């Protein structure tokens, strides 16, 4: 395999699956922590303390979006919708919590920004062939990333 060769459809689908699984696991962990460790009242209180608007609504909403959106990413179900919803939560985290601390961890925006980038990628590309989206859609999703790469390559020519 050449370092400069276009990836095969199978390589793209394996990559999409690994990205979905890792990022989905991160969100499941955070959503479960909000729901089962801190509780909805604790999350709402923390959101209020951080200055997030309507914390009684946004706290529980974010907890559920993270838990169920993460599960959806892992299995590749409604991937574009899940990634979009999770991207909104990351944008809120960046703007309301992390941007004031700068870019770098421990409190900066870099981790949330990296997740936002991956979620934007998944919202654009979709789940790939190894997903429930592909099965439910009744089509082979493996051609989609290849079609996207071919379209980009054609524009460069």
SEDREN-699603 format. One record per atom (N, C-alpha, C): residue in three letters; atom name; x, y, z; residue number from 0. Coordinates in nm, 3 decimals. Example, Ala and Ser with C-alpha at 12.3 -4.5 7.8 and 13.67 -1.06 7.14 Angstrom:
// residues 2
(Ala,N,(1.319,-0.569,0.780),0)
(Ala,CA,(1.230,-0.450,0.780),0)
(Ala,C,(1.320,-0.330,0.780),0)
(Ser,N,(1.285,-0.225,0.708),1)
(Ser,CA,(1.367,-0.106,0.714),1)
(Ser,C,(1.290,0.003,0.787),1)
END
This chain:
// residues 157
(Unk,N,(0.085,-0.118,0.000),0)
(Unk,CA,(0.000,0.000,0.000),0)
(Unk,C,(0.090,0.124,0.000),0)
(Unk,N,(0.067,0.212,-0.094),1)
(Unk,CA,(0.142,0.336,-0.104),1)
(Unk,C,(0.086,0.440,-0.008),1)
(Unk,N,(0.174,0.523,0.043),2)
(Unk,CA,(0.130,0.630,0.133),2)
(Unk,C,(0.046,0.734,0.061),2)
(Unk,N,(0.057,0.739,-0.072),3)
(Unk,CA,(-0.010,0.842,-0.148),3)
(Unk,C,(-0.129,0.791,-0.230),3)
(Unk,N,(-0.158,0.662,-0.221),4)
(Unk,CA,(-0.268,0.603,-0.298),4)
(Unk,C,(-0.402,0.638,-0.235),4)
(Unk,N,(-0.503,0.650,-0.318),5)
(Unk,CA,(-0.639,0.670,-0.268),5)
(Unk,C,(-0.679,0.547,-0.187),5)
(Unk,N,(-0.749,0.565,-0.075),6)
(Unk,CA,(-0.792,0.448,0.001),6)
(Unk,C,(-0.900,0.371,-0.073),6)
(Unk,N,(-0.903,0.241,-0.049),7)
(Unk,CA,(-1.009,0.160,-0.108),7)
(Unk,C,(-1.139,0.185,-0.033),7)
(Unk,N,(-1.248,0.139,-0.091),8)
(Unk,CA,(-1.378,0.151,-0.025),8)
(Unk,C,(-1.376,0.080,0.110),8)
(Unk,N,(-1.314,-0.038,0.115),9)
(Unk,CA,(-1.307,-0.112,0.240),9)
(Unk,C,(-1.225,-0.036,0.345),9)
(Unk,N,(-1.114,0.023,0.305),10)
(Unk,CA,(-1.033,0.101,0.399),10)
(Unk,C,(-1.111,0.220,0.454),10)
(Unk,N,(-1.184,0.289,0.368),11)
(Unk,CA,(-1.265,0.402,0.413),11)
(Unk,C,(-1.372,0.357,0.511),11)
(Unk,N,(-1.436,0.247,0.483),12)
(Unk,CA,(-1.542,0.198,0.572),12)
(Unk,C,(-1.488,0.150,0.705),12)
(Unk,N,(-1.372,0.088,0.706),13)
(Unk,CA,(-1.309,0.049,0.832),13)
(Unk,C,(-1.273,0.174,0.911),13)
(Unk,N,(-1.220,0.275,0.843),14)
(Unk,CA,(-1.187,0.401,0.909),14)
(Unk,C,(-1.310,0.468,0.969),14)
(Unk,N,(-1.418,0.476,0.892),15)
(Unk,CA,(-1.541,0.535,0.944),15)
(Unk,C,(-1.593,0.458,1.065),15)
(Unk,N,(-1.586,0.327,1.059),16)
(Unk,CA,(-1.634,0.245,1.170),16)
(Unk,C,(-1.550,0.269,1.295),16)
(Unk,N,(-1.419,0.276,1.279),17)
(Unk,CA,(-1.334,0.297,1.397),17)
(Unk,C,(-1.356,0.436,1.456),17)
(Unk,N,(-1.370,0.537,1.372),18)
(Unk,CA,(-1.396,0.673,1.422),18)
(Unk,C,(-1.530,0.678,1.494),18)
(Unk,N,(-1.633,0.621,1.433),19)
(Unk,CA,(-1.766,0.619,1.497),19)
(Unk,C,(-1.762,0.550,1.632),19)
(Unk,N,(-1.695,0.437,1.639),20)
(Unk,CA,(-1.692,0.358,1.761),20)
(Unk,C,(-1.619,0.430,1.874),20)
(Unk,N,(-1.504,0.486,1.844),21)
(Unk,CA,(-1.426,0.555,1.947),21)
(Unk,C,(-1.499,0.679,1.997),21)
(Unk,N,(-1.545,0.762,1.905),22)
(Unk,CA,(-1.613,0.886,1.944),22)
(Unk,C,(-1.746,0.854,2.012),22)
(Unk,N,(-1.817,0.755,1.962),23)
(Unk,CA,(-1.942,0.715,2.026),23)
(Unk,C,(-1.920,0.669,2.168),23)
(Unk,N,(-1.813,0.593,2.192),24)
(Unk,CA,(-1.782,0.546,2.327),24)
(Unk,C,(-1.754,0.662,2.421),24)
(Unk,N,(-1.682,0.763,2.373),25)
(Unk,CA,(-1.655,0.882,2.454),25)
(Unk,C,(-1.786,0.948,2.496),25)
(Unk,N,(-1.878,0.963,2.401),26)
(Unk,CA,(-2.005,1.029,2.434),26)
(Unk,C,(-2.094,0.943,2.522),26)
(Unk,N,(-2.095,0.812,2.503),27)
(Unk,CA,(-2.172,0.725,2.592),27)
(Unk,C,(-2.121,0.740,2.735),27)
(Unk,N,(-1.991,0.741,2.752),28)
(Unk,CA,(-1.933,0.755,2.886),28)
(Unk,C,(-1.972,0.888,2.950),28)
(Unk,N,(-1.965,0.996,2.874),29)
(Unk,CA,(-2.000,1.127,2.929),29)
(Unk,C,(-2.149,1.139,2.957),29)
(Unk,N,(-2.232,1.087,2.867),30)
(Unk,CA,(-2.376,1.090,2.889),30)
(Unk,C,(-2.417,1.005,3.009),30)
(Unk,N,(-2.357,0.887,3.021),31)
(Unk,CA,(-2.388,0.798,3.134),31)
(Unk,C,(-2.342,0.863,3.264),31)
(Unk,N,(-2.229,0.928,3.263),32)
(Unk,CA,(-2.182,0.996,3.384),32)
(Unk,C,(-2.280,1.105,3.425),32)
(Unk,N,(-2.327,1.182,3.329),33)
(Unk,CA,(-2.423,1.288,3.361),33)
(Unk,C,(-2.553,1.229,3.417),33)
(Unk,N,(-2.602,1.122,3.357),34)
(Unk,CA,(-2.730,1.066,3.398),34)
(Unk,C,(-2.721,0.983,3.526),34)
(Unk,N,(-2.619,0.898,3.537),35)
(Unk,CA,(-2.617,0.799,3.644),35)
(Unk,C,(-2.525,0.833,3.760),35)
(Unk,N,(-2.431,0.925,3.740),36)
(Unk,CA,(-2.342,0.964,3.849),36)
(Unk,C,(-2.388,1.097,3.908),36)
(Unk,N,(-2.399,1.199,3.822),37)
(Unk,CA,(-2.437,1.331,3.870),37)
(Unk,C,(-2.588,1.345,3.886),37)
(Unk,N,(-2.666,1.275,3.804),38)
(Unk,CA,(-2.811,1.287,3.806),38)
(Unk,C,(-2.857,1.413,3.734),38)
(Unk,N,(-2.981,1.413,3.693),39)
(Unk,CA,(-3.033,1.526,3.615),39)
(Unk,C,(-3.029,1.657,3.693),39)
(Unk,N,(-3.060,1.650,3.823),40)
(Unk,CA,(-3.055,1.772,3.905),40)
(Unk,C,(-2.912,1.822,3.919),40)
(Unk,N,(-2.818,1.731,3.936),41)
(Unk,CA,(-2.678,1.769,3.947),41)
(Unk,C,(-2.625,1.831,3.819),41)
(Unk,N,(-2.665,1.774,3.706),42)
(Unk,CA,(-2.622,1.828,3.576),42)
(Unk,C,(-2.683,1.967,3.556),42)
(Unk,N,(-2.810,1.982,3.585),43)
(Unk,CA,(-2.874,2.113,3.572),43)
(Unk,C,(-2.806,2.215,3.662),43)
(Unk,N,(-2.772,2.176,3.784),44)
(Unk,CA,(-2.704,2.266,3.875),44)
(Unk,C,(-2.566,2.306,3.824),44)
(Unk,N,(-2.492,2.210,3.772),45)
(Unk,CA,(-2.360,2.238,3.717),45)
(Unk,C,(-2.370,2.330,3.595),45)
(Unk,N,(-2.466,2.303,3.508),46)
(Unk,CA,(-2.485,2.388,3.390),46)
(Unk,C,(-2.520,2.530,3.432),46)
(Unk,N,(-2.604,2.544,3.534),47)
(Unk,CA,(-2.638,2.676,3.584),47)
(Unk,C,(-2.517,2.748,3.639),47)
(Unk,N,(-2.434,2.675,3.714),48)
(Unk,CA,(-2.312,2.732,3.771),48)
(Unk,C,(-2.215,2.778,3.662),48)
(Unk,N,(-2.214,2.707,3.549),49)
(Unk,CA,(-2.126,2.743,3.438),49)
(Unk,C,(-2.183,2.855,3.352),49)
(Unk,N,(-2.306,2.895,3.381),50)
(Unk,CA,(-2.367,3.003,3.304),50)
(Unk,C,(-2.433,2.959,3.175),50)
(Unk,N,(-2.460,2.833,3.161),51)
(Unk,CA,(-2.526,2.782,3.041),51)
(Unk,C,(-2.675,2.816,3.051),51)
(Unk,N,(-2.732,2.875,2.946),52)
(Unk,CA,(-2.873,2.917,2.951),52)
(Unk,C,(-2.968,2.799,2.973),52)
(Unk,N,(-3.080,2.827,3.041),53)
(Unk,CA,(-3.187,2.729,3.068),53)
(Unk,C,(-3.131,2.596,3.116),53)
(Unk,N,(-3.054,2.595,3.225),54)
(Unk,CA,(-2.986,2.473,3.267),54)
(Unk,C,(-3.080,2.357,3.300),54)
(Unk,N,(-3.202,2.386,3.345),55)
(Unk,CA,(-3.296,2.278,3.377),55)
(Unk,C,(-3.339,2.204,3.251),55)
(Unk,N,(-3.330,2.270,3.136),56)
(Unk,CA,(-3.361,2.208,3.008),56)
(Unk,C,(-3.236,2.157,2.939),56)
(Unk,N,(-3.134,2.243,2.929),57)
(Unk,CA,(-3.015,2.205,2.852),57)
(Unk,C,(-2.933,2.096,2.918),57)
(Unk,N,(-2.925,2.094,3.051),58)
(Unk,CA,(-2.847,1.991,3.120),58)
(Unk,C,(-2.897,1.850,3.089),58)
(Unk,N,(-3.024,1.821,3.118),59)
(Unk,CA,(-3.076,1.688,3.085),59)
(Unk,C,(-3.074,1.659,2.934),59)
(Unk,N,(-3.104,1.760,2.853),60)
(Unk,CA,(-3.103,1.740,2.708),60)
(Unk,C,(-2.964,1.696,2.661),60)
(Unk,N,(-2.861,1.764,2.706),61)
(Unk,CA,(-2.725,1.728,2.668),61)
(Unk,C,(-2.691,1.587,2.717),61)
(Unk,N,(-2.731,1.552,2.838),62)
(Unk,CA,(-2.704,1.419,2.891),62)
(Unk,C,(-2.765,1.311,2.802),62)
(Unk,N,(-2.890,1.329,2.763),63)
(Unk,CA,(-2.956,1.230,2.677),63)
(Unk,C,(-2.898,1.229,2.536),63)
(Unk,N,(-2.867,1.345,2.482),64)
(Unk,CA,(-2.807,1.352,2.348),64)
(Unk,C,(-2.673,1.280,2.348),64)
(Unk,N,(-2.593,1.303,2.452),65)
(Unk,CA,(-2.463,1.237,2.459),65)
(Unk,C,(-2.477,1.085,2.471),65)
(Unk,N,(-2.564,1.039,2.559),66)
(Unk,CA,(-2.579,0.895,2.579),66)
(Unk,C,(-2.634,0.828,2.453),66)
(Unk,N,(-2.750,0.875,2.407),67)
(Unk,CA,(-2.814,0.807,2.294),67)
(Unk,C,(-2.748,0.841,2.161),67)
(Unk,N,(-2.694,0.962,2.147),68)
(Unk,CA,(-2.618,0.995,2.027),68)
(Unk,C,(-2.492,0.911,2.017),68)
(Unk,N,(-2.425,0.890,2.131),69)
(Unk,CA,(-2.307,0.805,2.133),69)
(Unk,C,(-2.339,0.661,2.095),69)
(Unk,N,(-2.448,0.609,2.150),70)
(Unk,CA,(-2.491,0.473,2.113),70)
(Unk,C,(-2.524,0.464,1.964),70)
(Unk,N,(-2.589,0.568,1.912),71)
(Unk,CA,(-2.623,0.571,1.769),71)
(Unk,C,(-2.497,0.570,1.683),71)
(Unk,N,(-2.395,0.644,1.724),72)
(Unk,CA,(-2.269,0.644,1.648),72)
(Unk,C,(-2.205,0.507,1.651),72)
(Unk,N,(-2.203,0.442,1.765),73)
(Unk,CA,(-2.138,0.312,1.776),73)
(Unk,C,(-2.197,0.212,1.679),73)
(Unk,N,(-2.329,0.207,1.670),74)
(Unk,CA,(-2.393,0.109,1.581),74)
(Unk,C,(-2.419,0.165,1.441),74)
(Unk,N,(-2.395,0.294,1.422),75)
(Unk,CA,(-2.415,0.355,1.291),75)
(Unk,C,(-2.562,0.370,1.257),75)
(Unk,N,(-2.641,0.418,1.351),76)
(Unk,CA,(-2.785,0.438,1.329),76)
(Unk,C,(-2.815,0.587,1.331),76)
(Unk,N,(-2.875,0.636,1.224),77)
(Unk,CA,(-2.905,0.780,1.212),77)
(Unk,C,(-2.779,0.863,1.239),77)
(Unk,N,(-2.671,0.819,1.179),78)
(Unk,CA,(-2.539,0.874,1.209),78)
(Unk,C,(-2.530,1.024,1.182),78)
(Unk,N,(-2.581,1.069,1.071),79)
(Unk,CA,(-2.573,1.212,1.040),79)
(Unk,C,(-2.651,1.295,1.142),79)
(Unk,N,(-2.767,1.250,1.180),80)
(Unk,CA,(-2.849,1.319,1.279),80)
(Unk,C,(-2.779,1.317,1.416),80)
(Unk,N,(-2.730,1.201,1.457),81)
(Unk,CA,(-2.661,1.189,1.585),81)
(Unk,C,(-2.537,1.278,1.588),81)
(Unk,N,(-2.458,1.274,1.481),82)
(Unk,CA,(-2.337,1.356,1.476),82)
(Unk,C,(-2.373,1.505,1.479),82)
(Unk,N,(-2.479,1.543,1.411),83)
(Unk,CA,(-2.522,1.683,1.413),83)
(Unk,C,(-2.564,1.727,1.552),83)
(Unk,N,(-2.642,1.645,1.621),84)
(Unk,CA,(-2.684,1.679,1.756),84)
(Unk,C,(-2.567,1.687,1.852),84)
(Unk,N,(-2.475,1.593,1.841),85)
(Unk,CA,(-2.357,1.595,1.927),85)
(Unk,C,(-2.266,1.713,1.893),85)
(Unk,N,(-2.261,1.750,1.766),86)
(Unk,CA,(-2.181,1.867,1.726),86)
(Unk,C,(-2.235,1.993,1.792),86)
(Unk,N,(-2.367,2.005,1.800),87)
(Unk,CA,(-2.428,2.121,1.866),87)
(Unk,C,(-2.388,2.124,2.014),87)
(Unk,N,(-2.385,2.008,2.079),88)
(Unk,CA,(-2.344,2.005,2.220),88)
(Unk,C,(-2.198,2.045,2.235),88)
(Unk,N,(-2.113,2.003,2.141),89)
(Unk,CA,(-1.972,2.040,2.149),89)
(Unk,C,(-1.952,2.190,2.121),89)
(Unk,N,(-2.029,2.243,2.030),90)
(Unk,CA,(-2.021,2.387,2.004),90)
(Unk,C,(-2.061,2.465,2.128),90)
(Unk,N,(-2.167,2.420,2.196),91)
(Unk,CA,(-2.208,2.484,2.321),91)
(Unk,C,(-2.102,2.471,2.428),91)
(Unk,N,(-2.040,2.353,2.439),92)
(Unk,CA,(-1.934,2.333,2.539),92)
(Unk,C,(-1.817,2.426,2.511),92)
(Unk,N,(-1.782,2.440,2.385),93)
(Unk,CA,(-1.671,2.528,2.348),93)
(Unk,C,(-1.704,2.672,2.384),93)
(Unk,N,(-1.821,2.718,2.342),94)
(Unk,CA,(-1.856,2.859,2.359),94)
(Unk,C,(-1.885,2.896,2.504),94)
(Unk,N,(-1.955,2.810,2.576),95)
(Unk,CA,(-1.997,2.844,2.712),95)
(Unk,C,(-1.897,2.804,2.821),95)
(Unk,N,(-1.813,2.706,2.794),96)
(Unk,CA,(-1.729,2.654,2.901),96)
(Unk,C,(-1.579,2.669,2.871),96)
(Unk,N,(-1.535,2.626,2.753),97)
(Unk,CA,(-1.393,2.610,2.729),97)
(Unk,C,(-1.321,2.730,2.668),97)
(Unk,N,(-1.387,2.810,2.588),98)
(Unk,CA,(-1.317,2.916,2.515),98)
(Unk,C,(-1.249,3.016,2.608),98)
(Unk,N,(-1.307,3.041,2.723),99)
(Unk,CA,(-1.247,3.137,2.817),99)
(Unk,C,(-1.115,3.086,2.874),99)
(Unk,N,(-1.092,2.954,2.869),100)
(Unk,CA,(-0.967,2.896,2.920),100)
(Unk,C,(-0.862,2.880,2.812),100)
(Unk,N,(-0.891,2.925,2.692),101)
(Unk,CA,(-0.795,2.913,2.582),101)
(Unk,C,(-0.807,2.781,2.510),101)
(Unk,N,(-0.702,2.744,2.441),102)
(Unk,CA,(-0.704,2.623,2.359),102)
(Unk,C,(-0.662,2.498,2.435),102)
(Unk,N,(-0.560,2.511,2.519),103)
(Unk,CA,(-0.495,2.393,2.573),103)
(Unk,C,(-0.565,2.337,2.697),103)
(Unk,N,(-0.554,2.204,2.711),104)
(Unk,CA,(-0.606,2.136,2.829),104)
(Unk,C,(-0.523,2.176,2.950),104)
(Unk,N,(-0.575,2.168,3.070),105)
(Unk,CA,(-0.686,2.082,3.110),105)
(Unk,C,(-0.824,2.144,3.090),105)
(Unk,N,(-0.837,2.276,3.080),106)
(Unk,CA,(-0.970,2.336,3.070),106)
(Unk,C,(-0.998,2.399,2.935),106)
(Unk,N,(-0.900,2.399,2.846),107)
(Unk,CA,(-0.916,2.464,2.717),107)
(Unk,C,(-1.006,2.387,2.622),107)
(Unk,N,(-1.021,2.440,2.504),108)
(Unk,CA,(-1.119,2.391,2.407),108)
(Unk,C,(-1.067,2.281,2.316),108)
(Unk,N,(-0.940,2.242,2.326),109)
(Unk,CA,(-0.884,2.154,2.224),109)
(Unk,C,(-0.955,2.020,2.210),109)
(Unk,N,(-0.991,1.954,2.320),110)
(Unk,CA,(-1.057,1.824,2.310),110)
(Unk,C,(-1.197,1.839,2.250),110)
(Unk,N,(-1.273,1.935,2.299),111)
(Unk,CA,(-1.408,1.959,2.245),111)
(Unk,C,(-1.400,2.000,2.098),111)
(Unk,N,(-1.298,2.076,2.062),112)
(Unk,CA,(-1.281,2.118,1.922),112)
(Unk,C,(-1.247,1.998,1.833),112)
(Unk,N,(-1.163,1.908,1.882),113)
(Unk,CA,(-1.130,1.787,1.806),113)
(Unk,C,(-1.255,1.701,1.786),113)
(Unk,N,(-1.335,1.685,1.893),114)
(Unk,CA,(-1.459,1.610,1.879),114)
(Unk,C,(-1.554,1.677,1.780),114)
(Unk,N,(-1.562,1.810,1.785),115)
(Unk,CA,(-1.647,1.883,1.691),115)
(Unk,C,(-1.604,1.856,1.547),115)
(Unk,N,(-1.475,1.854,1.522),116)
(Unk,CA,(-1.425,1.825,1.387),116)
(Unk,C,(-1.462,1.686,1.341),116)
(Unk,N,(-1.447,1.587,1.428),117)
(Unk,CA,(-1.483,1.449,1.392),117)
(Unk,C,(-1.634,1.437,1.368),117)
(Unk,N,(-1.713,1.504,1.451),118)
(Unk,CA,(-1.858,1.500,1.434),118)
(Unk,C,(-1.901,1.566,1.304),118)
(Unk,N,(-1.837,1.675,1.267),119)
(Unk,CA,(-1.867,1.739,1.137),119)
(Unk,C,(-1.833,1.643,1.024),119)
(Unk,N,(-1.721,1.574,1.035),120)
(Unk,CA,(-1.680,1.474,0.936),120)
(Unk,C,(-1.787,1.366,0.922),120)
(Unk,N,(-1.834,1.313,1.035),121)
(Unk,CA,(-1.936,1.207,1.030),121)
(Unk,C,(-2.070,1.259,0.979),121)
(Unk,N,(-2.103,1.383,1.011),122)
(Unk,CA,(-2.228,1.441,0.961),122)
(Unk,C,(-2.225,1.454,0.809),122)
(Unk,N,(-2.108,1.480,0.755),123)
(Unk,CA,(-2.093,1.495,0.609),123)
(Unk,C,(-2.084,1.359,0.541),123)
(Unk,N,(-2.002,1.267,0.595),124)
(Unk,CA,(-1.978,1.140,0.526),124)
(Unk,C,(-2.083,1.034,0.553),124)
(Unk,N,(-2.144,1.039,0.670),125)
(Unk,CA,(-2.235,0.931,0.709),125)
(Unk,C,(-2.158,0.817,0.772),125)
(Unk,N,(-2.226,0.707,0.795),126)
(Unk,CA,(-2.173,0.597,0.875),126)
(Unk,C,(-2.081,0.503,0.801),126)
(Unk,N,(-2.096,0.491,0.671),127)
(Unk,CA,(-2.022,0.391,0.596),127)
(Unk,C,(-2.098,0.260,0.586),127)
(Unk,N,(-2.035,0.163,0.524),128)
(Unk,CA,(-2.103,0.036,0.493),128)
(Unk,C,(-2.127,-0.051,0.616),128)
(Unk,N,(-2.040,-0.041,0.715),129)
(Unk,CA,(-2.051,-0.129,0.831),129)
(Unk,C,(-2.133,-0.061,0.939),129)
(Unk,N,(-2.262,-0.046,0.910),130)
(Unk,CA,(-2.350,0.030,0.999),130)
(Unk,C,(-2.495,-0.014,0.980),130)
(Unk,N,(-2.576,0.020,1.078),131)
(Unk,CA,(-2.720,-0.004,1.064),131)
(Unk,C,(-2.780,0.088,0.959),131)
(Unk,N,(-2.724,0.209,0.943),132)
(Unk,CA,(-2.772,0.299,0.837),132)
(Unk,C,(-2.765,0.230,0.701),132)
(Unk,N,(-2.655,0.162,0.675),133)
(Unk,CA,(-2.637,0.094,0.547),133)
(Unk,C,(-2.736,-0.021,0.532),133)
(Unk,N,(-2.757,-0.095,0.638),134)
(Unk,CA,(-2.851,-0.208,0.633),134)
(Unk,C,(-2.994,-0.157,0.613),134)
(Unk,N,(-3.032,-0.059,0.692),135)
(Unk,CA,(-3.169,-0.006,0.683),135)
(Unk,C,(-3.192,0.063,0.550),135)
(Unk,N,(-3.090,0.131,0.502),136)
(Unk,CA,(-3.102,0.200,0.375),136)
(Unk,C,(-3.114,0.106,0.256),136)
(Unk,N,(-3.082,-0.022,0.278),137)
(Unk,CA,(-3.095,-0.120,0.171),137)
(Unk,C,(-3.001,-0.095,0.056),137)
(Unk,N,(-2.891,-0.030,0.084),138)
(Unk,CA,(-2.796,-0.002,-0.022),138)
(Unk,C,(-2.655,-0.022,0.032),138)
(Unk,N,(-2.562,-0.031,-0.054),139)
(Unk,CA,(-2.423,-0.045,-0.014),139)
(Unk,C,(-2.363,0.093,0.006),139)
(Unk,N,(-2.340,0.131,0.129),140)
(Unk,CA,(-2.286,0.263,0.161),140)
(Unk,C,(-2.138,0.274,0.129),140)
(Unk,N,(-2.073,0.161,0.099),141)
(Unk,CA,(-1.930,0.168,0.077),141)
(Unk,C,(-1.894,0.251,-0.046),141)
(Unk,N,(-1.985,0.269,-0.139),142)
(Unk,CA,(-1.956,0.349,-0.257),142)
(Unk,C,(-1.958,0.498,-0.227),142)
(Unk,N,(-2.025,0.540,-0.121),143)
(Unk,CA,(-2.038,0.683,-0.093),143)
(Unk,C,(-1.906,0.753,-0.066),143)
(Unk,N,(-1.821,0.702,0.026),144)
(Unk,CA,(-1.694,0.771,0.048),144)
(Unk,C,(-1.606,0.773,-0.077),144)
(Unk,N,(-1.609,0.664,-0.154),145)
(Unk,CA,(-1.531,0.660,-0.277),145)
(Unk,C,(-1.583,0.763,-0.376),145)
(Unk,N,(-1.715,0.775,-0.386),146)
(Unk,CA,(-1.775,0.874,-0.475),146)
(Unk,C,(-1.734,1.015,-0.432),146)
(Unk,N,(-1.733,1.039,-0.301),147)
(Unk,CA,(-1.692,1.169,-0.249),147)
(Unk,C,(-1.547,1.199,-0.284),147)
(Unk,N,(-1.458,1.101,-0.263),148)
(Unk,CA,(-1.317,1.121,-0.296),148)
(Unk,C,(-1.298,1.142,-0.446),148)
(Unk,N,(-1.371,1.069,-0.527),149)
(Unk,CA,(-1.361,1.086,-0.672),149)
(Unk,C,(-1.409,1.225,-0.714),149)
(Unk,N,(-1.514,1.276,-0.651),150)
(Unk,CA,(-1.564,1.409,-0.682),150)
(Unk,C,(-1.460,1.515,-0.646),150)
(Unk,N,(-1.395,1.498,-0.533),151)
(Unk,CA,(-1.290,1.593,-0.492),151)
(Unk,C,(-1.173,1.586,-0.589),151)
(Unk,N,(-1.133,1.464,-0.627),152)
(Unk,CA,(-1.022,1.447,-0.721),152)
(Unk,C,(-1.055,1.507,-0.857),152)
(Unk,N,(-1.180,1.493,-0.899),153)
(Unk,CA,(-1.222,1.548,-1.029),153)
(Unk,C,(-1.218,1.700,-1.028),153)
(Unk,N,(-1.251,1.761,-0.914),154)
(Unk,CA,(-1.248,1.907,-0.905),154)
(Unk,C,(-1.105,1.960,-0.912),154)
(Unk,N,(-1.010,1.882,-0.863),155)
(Unk,CA,(-0.870,1.925,-0.865),155)
(Unk,C,(-0.810,1.915,-1.005),155)
(Unk,N,(-0.870,1.831,-1.091),156)
(Unk,CA,(-0.816,1.812,-1.227),156)
(Unk,C,(-0.848,1.925,-1.319),156)
END
